[in-house]
Amino acid sequence: MQPVREGAVKAIARSTLFRDGAVRRIRLGPLKGRAFRIGPITGLSPWYSGAERPVQRVFQALVRPSDVVIDVGANWGLHTLCLSGLVERSGRVIAMEPFPPAAEELEWHARTNGCNNVTILRAAAGTGDGTAFFRPGAAPTTGTLRRDGDPSGASDFETEVRALDSVVREFRLRALKLVKIDVEGAESMVLSGARALMRELRPYFVVELHAPEQDVAVAAELTGYGYRVSRISGPPIQRIDVGWPDPAGVWGSILATPMP
């Protein structure tokens, strides 16, 4: 199909079958059959399972019924829905999302799909409990905490921040299988608020790295607590002291495995 014609077909499809607000069933992959509402936050690729398949394969390999998992930076709920199905009714998913439009989509998708094992916290994860300013990104699915605490952007807003160690205490978690982190450059802040659970509960971590300065910091934090880091998709990690763009360094989507 020629590019111009293909673009026209896509435009027609988006204005009819796949218009914003349309609800469809996901066609393929681990979320097959789940209700999915198309919009600026969700996009279209989840409908045909065109997003995040390598990460979801990791979830499928590690997470079992009755497990407890935490989804940090849950966005509209792509991974939350997957994890909810894997832990089943006897398990629990705690999903954290501070950006109101994304949190609203997360709540809709969890409710519509009957995910009664999902608890949603409208909060960011950080070094400790409190508040901080959150800056939405250029795309509706991105954003991060302001490290300097300065609300200099017109769209910045104040949000609740929770340390993961505090969340563990609040919900009296005695076991934690996995923590997924996707926070657009604040990954090391999340880990610094999770040191007790890294020592005591020893969950797996799936971390989406977005900033070169975070690559090495995240690897140092995890390996310092006895974790082995590996890349989920791409060349193997050979050096933990360098990040992107070194092909041997730490970058991309990584899995942190607790060592004995």
RAGIUR-V787427 format. One record per residue. N is the residue number from 0. RES is the residue in one letter. SS is DSSP state (H for helix, E for strand, - for the rest). BURIAL is b if it has 9 or more other ideal C-beta (glycine too) atoms within 8 Angstrom, else e. D_FIRST is the distance of its C-alpha to the first C-alpha in whole Angstrom. Layout:
N;RES;SS;BURIAL;D_FIRST  N;RES;SS;BURIAL;D_FIRST
//
This chain:
0;M;-;e;0  1;Q;-;e;4  2;P;H;e;6  3;V;H;e;8  4;R;H;e;7  5;E;H;b;6  6;G;H;e;9  7;A;H;e;11  8;V;H;b;10  9;K;H;e;12  10;A;H;e;14  11;I;H;e;15  12;A;H;b;15  13;R;H;b;18  14;S;H;e;20  15;T;-;e;20  16;L;-;e;20  17;F;-;b;20  18;R;-;b;22  19;D;-;e;25  20;G;-;e;28  21;A;-;b;26  22;V;E;e;27  23;R;E;b;25  24;R;E;e;26  25;I;-;b;25  26;R;-;e;23  27;L;-;e;24  28;G;-;e;26  29;P;-;b;30  30;L;-;b;29  31;K;-;b;28  32;G;-;e;29  33;R;-;b;30  34;A;E;b;30  35;F;E;b;28  36;R;E;b;28  37;I;-;b;25  38;G;E;e;26  39;P;-;e;26  40;I;-;b;28  41;T;-;b;26  42;G;E;b;23  43;L;-;b;20  44;S;H;e;20  45;P;H;b;23  46;W;H;b;22  47;Y;H;b;20  48;S;-;b;22  49;G;-;e;20  50;A;-;e;23  51;E;-;e;26  52;R;H;b;26  53;P;H;b;29  54;V;H;b;31  55;Q;H;b;31  56;R;H;e;32  57;V;H;b;35  58;F;H;b;36  59;Q;H;b;36  60;A;H;e;38  61;L;H;b;41  62;V;-;b;41  63;R;-;e;43  64;P;-;e;45  65;S;-;e;47  66;D;-;b;46  67;V;E;b;46  68;V;E;b;44  69;I;E;b;43  70;D;E;b;39  71;V;E;b;40  72;G;-;b;37  73;A;-;b;36  74;N;-;b;34  75;W;-;b;32  76;G;-;b;33  77;L;H;b;30  78;H;H;b;33  79;T;H;b;36  80;L;H;b;34  81;C;H;b;34  82;L;H;b;37  83;S;H;b;39  84;G;H;b;38  85;L;H;b;39  86;V;H;b;42  87;E;-;b;43  88;R;-;e;45  89;S;-;e;48  90;G;-;b;46  91;R;E;b;45  92;V;E;b;43  93;I;E;b;44  94;A;E;b;41  95;M;E;b;42  96;E;-;b;40  97;P;-;b;41  98;F;-;b;38  99;P;H;e;39  100;P;H;b;36  101;A;H;b;35  102;A;H;b;38  103;E;H;e;37  104;E;H;b;34  105;L;H;b;36  106;E;H;b;38  107;W;H;b;36  108;H;H;b;34  109;A;H;b;37  110;R;H;e;39  111;T;H;b;37  112;N;-;b;36  113;G;-;e;40  114;C;-;b;40  115;N;-;e;44  116;N;-;b;44  117;V;E;b;43  118;T;E;e;45  119;I;E;b;43  120;L;E;b;45  121;R;-;b;44  122;A;-;b;45  123;A;E;b;44  124;A;E;b;45  125;G;-;b;47  126;T;-;e;51  127;G;-;e;53  128;D;-;e;53  129;G;E;e;53  130;T;E;e;51  131;A;E;b;49  132;F;E;b;46  133;F;E;b;42  134;R;E;b;40  135;P;E;e;36  136;G;-;b;34  137;A;-;e;31  138;A;-;e;28  139;P;-;e;30  140;T;-;b;30  141;T;-;b;32  142;G;E;b;36  143;T;E;b;39  144;L;E;b;43  145;R;-;b;44  146;R;-;e;47  147;D;-;e;49  148;G;-;e;50  149;D;-;e;49  150;P;-;b;47  151;S;-;e;46  152;G;-;e;43  153;A;-;e;42  154;S;-;e;40  155;D;-;b;43  156;F;E;e;44  157;E;E;e;47  158;T;E;b;46  159;E;E;b;49  160;V;E;b;48  161;R;E;b;50  162;A;-;b;50  163;L;H;b;49  164;D;H;b;53  165;S;H;b;54  166;V;H;b;51  167;V;H;b;52  168;R;H;e;56  169;E;H;e;55  170;F;-;b;53  171;R;-;e;56  172;L;-;b;53  173;R;-;e;55  174;A;-;e;52  175;L;-;b;49  176;K;-;b;46  177;L;E;b;43  178;V;E;b;42  179;K;E;b;39  180;I;E;b;39  181;D;-;b;36  182;V;-;b;38  183;E;-;b;36  184;G;-;e;39  185;A;-;b;42  186;E;H;b;42  187;S;H;b;45  188;M;H;b;47  189;V;H;b;46  190;L;H;b;47  191;S;H;b;50  192;G;-;b;51  193;A;-;b;50  194;R;H;b;53  195;A;H;e;55  196;L;H;b;52  197;M;H;b;51  198;R;H;e;55  199;E;H;e;56  200;L;-;b;53  201;R;-;e;51  202;P;-;b;47  203;Y;E;b;44  204;F;E;b;42  205;V;E;b;38  206;V;E;b;38  207;E;E;b;34  208;L;-;b;35  209;H;-;e;34  210;A;-;e;37  211;P;H;e;38  212;E;H;e;42  213;Q;H;b;41  214;D;H;b;40  215;V;H;b;44  216;A;H;b;46  217;V;H;b;44  218;A;H;b;44  219;A;H;b;48  220;E;H;b;49  221;L;H;b;47  222;T;H;b;49  223;G;H;e;52  224;Y;-;b;52  225;G;-;e;52  226;Y;E;b;48  227;R;E;e;46  228;V;E;b;42  229;S;E;b;39  230;R;E;b;36  231;I;-;b;33  232;S;-;e;30  233;G;-;e;30  234;P;-;e;33  235;P;-;e;37  236;I;-;b;39  237;Q;-;e;42  238;R;-;b;44  239;I;-;b;44  240;D;-;e;46  241;V;-;b;43  242;G;E;b;39  243;W;-;b;36  244;P;-;e;35  245;D;-;b;37  246;P;-;e;35  247;A;-;e;38  248;G;-;b;39  249;V;E;b;39  250;W;-;b;35  251;G;-;b;33  252;S;E;b;33  253;I;E;b;37  254;L;E;b;39  255;A;E;b;42  256;T;E;b;45  257;P;E;b;48  258;M;-;e;51  259;P;-;e;54
//
